[in-house]
Amino acid sequence: MPRAGVVCVYVICGLWSDSQPAATNAQATAFDPAPGRASAEGGELVDGLRSLPAPVPALVGGDAAALADTTAAVGARLVPAAAIIVLVVLTLLFLFTGSVLIPVKALVLNLLSLTATFGAIVHVFQEGHLRGLVGDFQVTGTTDTLLPVLMFCIAFGVSMDYEMFLLSRIMEEHRRTGDTTTAVAFGLERTGRLFTAAALVLAVTMAAMATSGLTPLKLLGVGLTLAVVLDATLVRMLLVPAVMKLAGRANWWCPKPLRYVHARFGVSETAAEARPGAGSKAVA
């Protein structure tokens, strides 16, 4: 690893770089932070350099600066992006189910599985635990900002896809019987094998990336595999049915103004279900 030092020197006879005269209208200083670019110390170094007063405009570049800029850019847009995702998901699920509780339940449980996945990623890749289980990799003490964002997009989309499959079968049986417990059991029976097979195929595919020698690919592989397994087992097969069973008739509650919205703009699997009054009975 190259040693930290100054590569350009300004002396009485001018600016010299690599033992050669250099232009005097600019000056460059290179640092090699010992902890590495993806470390917290590297980010602190960038912030410290940028905060130093200078008589002329000064720019800080390099890998550590690029990572700091990427983190700042993602953080600045994180809240608006999250708000848009939440609003769109809640709206579409409401138009599909005609329920107020079910969309909120779906969003909370999906985020719960993703939170557990991100916690495991921090525990393994950021803090360096269980290296013998997932394979050797470089521990930097931090996580590249783009990787959790990419993981969230893929895992959240897959999770919502599974949610729609399960809800469609539950709603189908609830329209036929009007009983929530029976509908939940029917939905699990109809989709259980499908979820298991789909999750197995996807998990094996994602796990292939975990064998990579590149830490970012290994992180994505481990994270997405864990997210798929958690969603298809703990969330879809246990938490979703349990919450719907406990909620009972409240699953289908919808205030009167929103009932008109669903009757007018609701989406369904068949045209017959889209007619007002043909869907699941709303609880006033």
Helices and strands as residue ranges (DSSP letters): E 8-11, E 14-17, E 20-22, H 40-51, H 63-97, H 101-121, I 122-126, H 131-134, H 146-177, H 180-209, H 215-230, I 231-239, H 240-247, G 248-252, H 256-265, G 272-274
